[in-house]
Amino acid sequence: MSESTPVLIVGAGLAGLSTAVFLGLHGTPSLVVERHPSTSTHPKARGQQHHVMEALGYAGLAGAMVEASPRDTGFLIRIAGSASGPVFREILHDTFVQLDELTPARSADASQAAAERILAERARELGAEIRFATALESFSQDESGVHAVLSGNREVHADYLVAADGHRSPIREQLGIGTHGRGSLGHSVHWLVRADLSPVVGDRQVLHYLQNPQLSGGSGVVASTDHPDQFVVGVGYDPEREGLADFPAERAVEQIRLATGVPDLAVEVLAADTTTTGMHVADRFSAGRVHLVGDAAHTMPPQGGMGGNTAIMDGFYLAWKLAAVLRGEAGPGLLDSHDVERRPVGELIAENQYKNAIARMMPHLERDDDAPPIEDPGMLLFGYRHHGAVVAEPGDEGELLEDPTAPTGRPGSRAPHVRVTTSDGEVSTIDLFGRGFALLTGSEEWARAAERLAADLGVRLRAHRLGGEDWTSKYGVTADGAVLVRPDRFIAWRSQGAGSPTELAEALRSVLDR
């Protein structure tokens, strides 16, 4: 039996489901297959940072993520000897980071399990089909598309294949794409436990990174879940000497009590598993009609909380490009920018999380030539630049980072958040993006030129005439200038002053490979 789909997505984790959601938002259906019987049911990553919430806001999901966040009185991240102390360092205390100067969005703290359920439901609403307990058995690609065989010998023809199949990624392996990075950092055994830790943690969400020679491997973690009486407790181990079977009930409870710092804690172990922590980035994020996202593209230690966030953003940044090519608005060369833009960012974030892991849990592994991790959340969330599908300006040396509190408005940078007045009232510039290209200008001439160009090229482009001087200073233009912003709120081109419609047309054609 054979069928067809514009995009076949393998993997229904955060990256795959995000890709399906944003494809649907841009009017492109997809088929998502997942070998497991459902979305994740085990506590994993949690939290949606501000840049993710901007993206999810375009899909109408920001409110759902906030609603799925625990009702607590704060969030606490500590480096400590145990959950009871001693405390060596507090990283975040009581309140989430506020970045009002940079974004209108607020962060959320939904668990990965809750986030996947929310994304899956929205993906279906937007036209995606999701099949669980369905594996990709084989695939090949040629000029006509991707030919895949699924469980049950079902054949699927897709224009494009998105590999969201995890850190082992059989798709990446078949493509012969290697990985680079710091390699394996360590191994841990972790338990999902039911216990009353309210005398220790109160009603806050907690994440304790533990440095304690009494713990197996000398390190561990205690983390809250969606349930106030359930926690994830993990410790290190050496897989060459032992495995999960070497942590029977008595030893498991001993380690859990050491990690929590409560010697007589009543513990019920609900589940146990092992995991490997490491830092690996794919050598390429694209190969022909196949594109890698999420853990298939980059794996990283959890310290810093950016793994799941980066996975969601991979889907956000890739989806509009796939949709534009499939609609005929863009040439296939637009998709070459996926690797060019996302791999440097993936390397940056994975390396930063590796450094966080060393600093928080394994300081003995720190190297003399290691720079400290970036701890400025604004820089990590909004400071990275994309040097692919943009019209670079003379003198731009291609820096990967710029300070988002001092924006330049250069092409390749994320469009700054500014409160502006439009025909719909006062909004953030961020609210003007997400669906198609946007042209920001104070000029009636530029606005009319954008309307004509949208009709001539058949491209989703809307002009927004803005008032005030604040936006022009942050975007580096005059009132007679114009700024072309991509659907993913990155600046594609700008005219710093008055210009011609031909310049805008040439810029848009260049970005879209037309």
C-alpha positions as CSV (number, residue, x, y, z in Angstrom):
1,M,0.0,0.0,0.0
2,S,1.5,3.4,-1.0
3,E,0.6,6.9,0.1
4,S,2.1,10.4,-0.2
5,T,2.8,13.4,2.0
6,P,4.6,16.7,1.6
7,V,6.7,16.1,4.7
8,L,7.4,12.8,6.5
9,I,8.6,13.5,10.1
10,V,10.2,10.6,11.9
11,G,10.0,11.1,15.7
12,A,7.2,12.6,17.8
13,G,9.3,14.2,20.4
14,L,9.6,18.0,20.9
15,A,11.5,18.6,17.7
16,G,9.3,16.4,15.4
17,L,6.0,17.7,16.9
18,S,7.2,21.3,16.7
19,T,8.1,20.9,13.0
20,A,4.6,19.5,12.4
21,V,2.9,22.3,14.3
22,F,4.7,25.1,12.4
23,L,4.3,23.3,9.0
24,G,0.6,23.3,9.7
25,L,0.7,26.9,10.7
26,H,2.1,27.7,7.3
27,G,-0.5,25.5,5.6
28,T,1.5,22.4,4.9
29,P,0.3,19.0,6.2
30,S,2.7,16.3,7.4
31,L,2.8,12.7,8.5
32,V,4.5,12.1,11.8
33,V,5.6,8.5,12.7
34,E,6.8,7.5,16.1
35,R,8.0,4.0,17.1
36,H,6.8,4.3,20.7
37,P,3.1,3.9,21.6
38,S,2.6,7.5,22.7
39,T,4.3,10.7,23.5
40,S,6.7,10.7,26.4
41,T,5.2,9.5,29.7
42,H,8.4,9.8,31.8
43,P,9.8,12.9,33.5
44,K,12.5,14.4,31.3
45,A,13.2,18.0,30.5
46,R,10.9,20.9,31.5
47,G,10.6,24.5,30.9
48,Q,9.9,26.8,27.9
49,Q,12.2,29.8,27.6
50,H,11.1,33.2,26.3
51,H,12.2,32.7,22.7
52,V,10.3,29.4,22.6
53,M,7.2,31.1,24.0
54,E,7.4,33.7,21.3
55,A,7.4,31.0,18.7
56,L,4.6,29.0,20.4
57,G,2.6,32.2,20.7
58,Y,2.4,32.3,16.9
59,A,0.9,28.8,17.0
60,G,-1.6,29.8,19.8
61,L,0.1,27.6,22.4
62,A,1.7,30.0,24.8
63,G,-1.3,29.9,27.1
64,A,-1.5,26.1,27.1
65,M,2.1,25.9,28.2
66,V,1.5,28.3,31.0
67,E,-1.6,26.4,32.0
68,A,0.4,23.1,32.1
69,S,3.1,24.6,34.3
70,P,3.1,23.7,38.0
71,R,1.3,26.0,40.4
72,D,4.1,26.7,42.8
73,T,5.6,29.6,44.6
74,G,9.0,29.6,42.9
75,F,11.7,27.8,41.2
76,L,15.1,27.0,42.7
77,I,18.3,25.7,41.1
78,R,21.2,24.9,43.4
79,I,24.5,23.2,43.4
80,A,24.7,21.4,46.7
81,G,25.9,18.4,48.6
82,S,22.2,17.1,48.9
83,A,18.8,18.6,48.5
84,S,19.0,19.4,52.2
85,G,22.4,21.1,51.9
86,P,25.1,22.2,52.2
87,V,24.5,24.7,49.4
88,F,27.5,25.6,47.3
89,R,25.8,28.0,44.9
90,E,22.4,29.2,44.0
91,I,21.8,29.7,40.2
92,L,18.2,30.7,40.2
93,H,16.1,31.6,43.2
94,D,12.4,31.8,43.6
95,T,11.4,33.7,40.4
96,F,11.9,33.0,36.7
97,V,14.2,35.3,34.8
98,Q,12.4,38.4,33.5
99,L,13.5,39.8,30.1
100,D,10.9,42.5,29.6
101,E,13.3,44.7,27.8
102,L,13.9,42.0,25.1
103,T,10.5,40.3,24.7
104,P,6.8,40.5,25.4
105,A,6.8,36.8,26.2
106,R,7.0,35.1,29.5
107,S,8.6,31.7,30.2
108,A,6.6,28.6,31.2
109,D,7.6,25.5,33.1
110,A,5.6,22.7,31.5
111,S,7.2,19.3,31.6
112,Q,8.3,17.6,28.4
113,A,5.5,15.1,28.7
114,A,2.9,17.8,29.0
115,A,4.5,19.9,26.2
116,E,4.5,16.9,23.8
117,R,0.9,16.3,24.4
118,I,0.0,19.9,23.8
119,L,2.1,20.0,20.6
120,A,0.6,16.8,19.3
121,E,-2.9,18.0,19.8
122,R,-2.2,21.3,18.0
123,A,-0.3,19.5,15.2
124,R,-3.4,17.4,14.5
125,E,-5.6,20.5,14.6
126,L,-3.4,22.1,11.9
127,G,-3.5,19.1,9.6
128,A,-0.8,16.7,10.7
129,E,-1.4,13.0,11.0
130,I,0.4,11.3,13.8
131,R,0.9,7.5,13.9
132,F,2.3,5.9,17.0
133,A,3.8,2.4,17.2
134,T,5.0,3.0,13.7
135,A,8.7,2.8,12.8
136,L,10.6,3.9,9.7
137,E,12.0,0.6,8.3
138,S,14.0,2.1,5.4
139,F,14.2,5.1,3.1
140,S,15.9,6.3,-0.1
141,Q,15.9,9.6,-1.9
142,D,16.2,10.9,-5.4
143,E,15.2,13.9,-7.5
144,S,11.6,13.1,-7.1
145,G,11.5,12.9,-3.4
146,V,12.0,10.5,-0.5
147,H,10.7,6.9,-0.7
148,A,10.1,5.4,2.8
149,V,8.9,2.0,4.1
150,L,7.1,2.1,7.4
151,S,6.0,-0.7,9.8
152,G,3.7,-3.2,8.1
153,N,5.5,-2.7,4.8
154,R,3.6,0.6,4.2
155,E,5.2,2.7,1.5
156,V,5.2,6.5,1.7
157,H,6.5,9.0,-0.8
158,A,7.4,12.4,0.7
159,D,8.8,15.5,-0.8
160,Y,11.0,15.9,2.3
161,L,12.0,13.9,5.3
162,V,12.6,15.4,8.7
163,A,14.8,13.3,11.0
164,A,13.7,13.9,14.6
165,D,14.6,10.3,15.6
166,G,16.7,11.0,18.6
167,H,20.4,11.1,19.5
168,R,21.2,7.7,18.0
169,S,19.3,8.7,14.8
170,P,19.3,5.7,12.4
171,I,18.5,8.2,9.6
172,R,21.6,10.2,10.3
173,E,23.6,7.0,10.4
174,Q,22.2,5.8,7.0
175,L,23.1,9.2,5.5
176,G,26.7,8.7,6.7
177,I,26.7,11.9,8.7
178,G,29.2,11.8,11.5
179,T,29.2,13.8,14.7
180,H,31.7,16.0,16.5
181,G,31.9,17.5,20.0
182,R,33.2,16.7,23.5
183,G,31.9,13.1,23.5
184,S,30.4,11.3,26.4
185,L,30.4,13.1,29.7
186,G,29.1,10.4,32.0
187,H,26.5,7.8,32.8
188,S,23.7,7.9,35.4
189,V,21.0,5.8,36.9
190,H,17.9,7.6,37.9
191,W,14.8,6.7,39.8
192,L,11.3,8.2,39.7
193,V,10.3,8.2,43.4
194,R,7.3,9.0,45.5
195,A,8.4,10.7,48.8
196,D,7.4,13.6,51.0
197,L,10.1,16.2,50.5
198,S,8.0,19.2,51.6
199,P,10.1,19.8,54.7
200,V,13.1,20.1,52.4
201,V,11.8,21.9,49.3
202,G,8.5,23.4,50.4
203,D,6.1,23.9,47.5
204,R,8.7,25.2,45.1
205,Q,9.9,23.5,41.9
206,V,13.5,22.5,42.5
207,L,16.5,21.3,40.6
208,H,19.5,20.4,42.7
209,Y,22.8,19.5,41.1
210,L,24.8,17.4,43.6
211,Q,28.5,17.2,44.3
212,N,28.9,14.5,47.0
213,P,31.7,11.9,47.2
214,Q,29.3,9.6,49.1
215,L,27.0,9.4,46.0
216,S,27.7,6.8,43.4
217,G,29.9,8.5,40.8
218,G,30.4,11.5,43.2
219,S,27.5,13.4,41.7
220,G,23.7,13.4,41.4
221,V,20.5,15.3,40.8
222,V,17.2,15.8,42.5
223,A,14.4,17.3,40.4
224,S,10.7,18.1,40.8
225,T,8.1,16.6,38.5
226,D,4.5,17.6,37.7
227,H,3.4,15.9,40.9
228,P,4.4,17.4,44.3
229,D,5.1,14.1,45.8
230,Q,7.2,12.7,43.0
231,F,10.8,13.4,42.2
232,V,13.6,12.3,39.9
233,V,16.7,11.3,41.7
234,G,19.8,10.4,39.8
235,V,23.4,9.4,40.6
236,G,26.5,8.6,38.5
237,Y,27.8,5.1,37.7
238,D,30.5,3.4,35.6
239,P,28.9,1.2,33.0
240,E,32.1,-0.8,32.6
241,R,31.8,-2.0,36.2
242,E,28.1,-2.0,36.9
243,G,24.6,-1.6,35.5
244,L,21.0,-1.0,36.7
245,A,20.9,-4.5,38.2
246,D,23.7,-3.5,40.6
247,F,21.3,-0.9,42.2
248,P,18.8,-3.2,43.9
249,A,16.1,-1.8,46.2
250,E,18.3,-1.4,49.3
251,R,21.1,0.4,47.4
252,A,18.7,2.5,45.5
253,V,17.0,3.7,48.7
254,E,20.4,4.4,50.3
255,Q,21.5,6.6,47.3
256,I,18.1,8.4,47.3
257,R,18.4,9.2,51.0
258,L,21.9,10.5,50.5
259,A,20.8,12.6,47.6
260,T,17.9,14.1,49.4
261,G,19.8,14.5,52.7
262,V,17.0,12.8,54.6
263,P,18.5,9.6,56.3
264,D,15.1,8.1,57.2
265,L,13.1,9.2,54.2
266,A,10.2,6.9,53.3
267,V,10.7,6.1,49.6
268,E,8.6,4.3,47.0
269,V,10.6,3.7,43.8
270,L,8.1,3.9,40.8
271,A,10.6,3.5,37.9
272,A,14.3,3.2,37.2
273,D,16.4,3.7,34.1
274,T,19.9,4.6,33.0
275,T,21.0,7.4,30.7
276,T,24.2,8.7,29.0
277,T,25.1,12.3,29.0
278,G,27.3,13.8,26.3
279,M,27.8,16.5,23.7
280,H,27.6,15.6,20.0
281,V,26.7,17.7,17.0
282,A,26.0,16.4,13.6
283,D,28.6,17.3,10.9
284,R,25.7,18.3,8.6
285,F,22.1,19.1,9.4
286,S,20.9,18.4,5.8
287,A,21.6,15.9,3.1
288,G,19.6,16.2,0.0
289,R,15.9,16.1,0.9
290,V,16.5,15.1,4.5
291,H,16.9,17.6,7.4
292,L,17.9,16.9,11.0
293,V,16.3,18.5,14.0
294,G,16.5,18.0,17.8
295,D,18.7,15.3,19.3
296,A,19.4,13.9,15.8
297,A,21.2,17.1,15.1
298,H,22.7,17.9,18.5
299,T,22.8,16.2,21.9
300,M,23.9,18.0,25.0
301,P,24.0,17.7,28.8
302,P,20.8,18.9,30.5
303,Q,22.5,21.6,32.6
304,G,21.1,24.9,31.4
305,G,17.8,23.6,30.2
306,M,18.3,24.5,26.5
307,G,18.1,21.0,24.9
308,G,14.3,20.8,24.6
309,N,14.0,24.5,23.9
310,T,16.5,24.2,21.0
311,A,14.6,21.2,19.7
312,I,11.4,23.2,19.5
313,M,13.2,26.1,17.8
314,D,14.7,23.8,15.2
315,G,11.2,22.9,14.1
316,F,10.2,26.6,14.1
317,Y,13.1,27.7,12.0
318,L,12.9,24.8,9.5
319,A,9.1,24.6,9.0
320,W,8.6,28.0,7.3
321,K,11.4,27.2,4.8
322,L,9.9,23.8,3.9
323,A,6.5,25.3,3.5
324,A,7.7,28.1,1.3
325,V,9.5,25.7,-1.0
326,L,6.5,23.3,-1.2
327,R,4.2,26.3,-2.0
328,G,6.4,27.3,-4.8
329,E,7.2,30.7,-3.1
330,A,10.9,29.7,-2.7
331,G,13.5,27.7,-4.6
332,P,15.1,24.6,-3.0
333,G,18.2,26.6,-2.3
334,L,16.4,28.2,0.7
335,L,16.7,24.8,2.5
336,D,20.5,24.9,2.2
337,S,20.3,27.6,4.9
338,H,19.1,25.1,7.5
339,D,22.5,23.7,8.0
340,V,24.3,27.0,7.6
341,E,22.1,28.7,10.2
342,R,21.3,26.0,12.8
343,R,24.5,24.1,13.1
344,P,26.6,27.0,14.5
345,V,23.8,27.7,17.0
346,G,23.5,24.1,17.9
347,E,27.3,23.9,18.5
348,L,27.2,27.1,20.6
349,I,24.4,25.9,22.9
350,A,25.6,22.3,23.2
351,E,29.1,23.5,24.1
352,N,27.6,25.9,26.6
353,Q,25.6,23.2,28.3
354,Y,28.7,21.0,28.4
355,K,30.5,23.8,30.3
356,N,27.5,24.1,32.6
357,A,27.7,20.4,33.4
358,I,31.4,20.6,34.2
359,A,30.9,23.7,36.4
360,R,27.8,22.4,38.3
361,M,28.6,18.7,38.7
362,M,32.1,17.8,37.6
363,P,34.5,20.7,38.3
364,H,37.4,18.2,38.3
365,L,37.0,17.8,34.5
366,E,37.4,21.6,33.8
367,R,40.3,22.4,31.4
368,D,42.6,25.3,31.8
369,D,41.7,26.6,28.3
370,D,37.9,26.4,28.8
371,A,36.2,29.7,28.8
372,P,33.4,30.0,31.3
373,P,29.8,29.2,30.1
374,I,27.6,32.0,28.9
375,E,25.2,32.7,31.8
376,D,23.4,35.7,30.3
377,P,19.9,34.3,29.3
378,G,19.3,37.2,27.0
379,M,22.4,36.5,25.0
380,L,21.6,32.8,24.8
381,L,18.0,33.2,23.8
382,F,18.1,36.3,21.6
383,G,21.7,37.1,20.8
384,Y,22.5,34.4,18.2
385,R,22.5,35.3,14.6
386,H,21.7,33.4,11.4
387,H,24.0,33.8,8.4
388,G,22.1,32.0,5.6
389,A,18.9,33.2,4.0
390,V,19.7,36.9,4.5
391,V,21.2,39.8,2.6
392,A,24.4,40.5,4.5
393,E,25.6,44.1,4.6
394,P,29.1,45.3,3.8
395,G,31.3,45.2,6.8
396,D,29.3,42.4,8.6
397,E,32.0,40.0,9.6
398,G,29.5,37.2,10.4
399,E,29.6,37.3,14.2
400,L,27.5,34.5,15.7
401,L,26.5,36.6,18.7
402,E,25.5,40.2,19.4
403,D,24.2,41.8,22.5
404,P,20.4,41.9,22.3
405,T,20.3,44.8,24.7
406,A,22.1,46.9,22.1
407,P,20.6,45.7,18.9
408,T,22.1,46.7,15.5
409,G,19.2,45.8,13.3
410,R,21.6,44.0,10.9
411,P,20.3,41.3,8.6
412,G,20.8,37.9,10.3
413,S,19.9,39.2,13.7
414,R,16.6,38.6,15.6
415,A,14.2,41.5,15.1
416,P,14.2,43.6,18.3
417,H,11.1,43.8,20.5
418,V,9.8,47.4,20.5
419,R,6.4,48.7,21.5
420,V,4.9,50.4,18.3
421,T,1.7,52.0,17.2
422,T,0.0,50.4,14.2
423,S,-3.5,50.6,12.6
424,D,-4.5,47.9,15.1
425,G,-3.2,49.9,18.1
426,E,-0.1,49.5,20.3
427,V,1.6,46.1,19.9
428,S,5.1,44.6,20.1
429,T,7.0,44.3,16.8
430,I,7.3,40.6,17.7
431,D,3.5,40.3,17.4
432,L,3.8,41.3,13.7
433,F,5.8,38.2,12.7
434,G,5.2,34.5,12.5
435,R,3.0,33.8,9.5
436,G,4.8,35.4,6.5
437,F,7.4,38.1,5.7
438,A,6.9,41.5,7.2
439,L,8.1,44.9,6.0
440,L,8.5,47.4,8.8
441,T,8.5,51.0,7.6
442,G,7.3,54.5,8.3
443,S,7.0,55.2,4.5
444,E,3.9,54.9,2.4
445,E,6.1,54.3,-0.7
446,W,7.7,51.3,0.8
447,A,4.4,49.9,2.0
448,R,2.9,50.2,-1.5
449,A,6.0,48.6,-3.0
450,A,5.6,45.7,-0.6
451,E,1.9,45.2,-1.6
452,R,2.8,45.1,-5.3
453,L,5.7,42.8,-4.8
454,A,3.6,40.3,-2.8
455,A,1.1,40.2,-5.6
456,D,3.8,39.9,-8.3
457,L,5.8,37.1,-6.7
458,G,2.9,35.3,-5.0
459,V,4.7,35.7,-1.6
460,R,3.2,36.1,1.8
461,L,4.4,39.6,2.5
462,R,2.7,42.3,4.6
463,A,3.8,45.9,5.2
464,H,3.4,47.5,8.6
465,R,3.6,51.3,8.8
466,L,5.0,52.2,12.2
467,G,5.0,55.4,14.0
468,G,7.6,56.7,16.5
469,E,11.3,56.9,16.7
470,D,12.1,54.0,19.1
471,W,11.7,51.3,16.5
472,T,13.9,53.1,13.9
473,S,16.8,53.5,16.4
474,K,16.7,49.8,17.4
475,Y,16.4,48.6,13.8
476,G,19.1,51.0,12.5
477,V,17.0,52.8,9.9
478,T,15.5,56.3,9.4
479,A,11.7,57.0,9.1
480,D,12.2,56.6,5.3
481,G,13.9,53.2,5.6
482,A,12.5,49.7,5.6
483,V,13.2,46.4,7.3
484,L,12.3,43.0,5.8
485,V,11.7,40.4,8.5
486,R,11.4,36.7,7.9
487,P,8.5,34.6,9.3
488,D,10.8,33.4,12.1
489,R,11.4,37.0,13.2
490,F,14.9,37.3,11.9
491,I,15.9,40.3,9.8
492,A,16.5,39.4,6.1
493,W,17.3,42.8,4.7
494,R,17.0,46.5,5.3
495,S,17.3,49.8,3.6
496,Q,18.5,52.2,6.2
497,G,17.0,55.1,4.3
498,A,14.9,55.8,1.2
499,G,15.4,53.3,-1.6
500,S,13.8,51.7,-4.6
501,P,11.2,48.9,-4.9
502,T,13.8,47.1,-7.1
503,E,16.1,46.8,-4.0
504,L,13.3,45.1,-2.0
505,A,12.4,42.8,-4.9
506,E,16.1,41.7,-5.4
507,A,16.4,41.1,-1.6
508,L,13.3,39.0,-1.4
509,R,14.4,37.0,-4.5
510,S,17.8,36.4,-3.0
511,V,16.5,35.2,0.4
512,L,13.9,32.9,-1.3
513,D,16.3,31.5,-4.0
514,R,14.0,32.8,-6.7
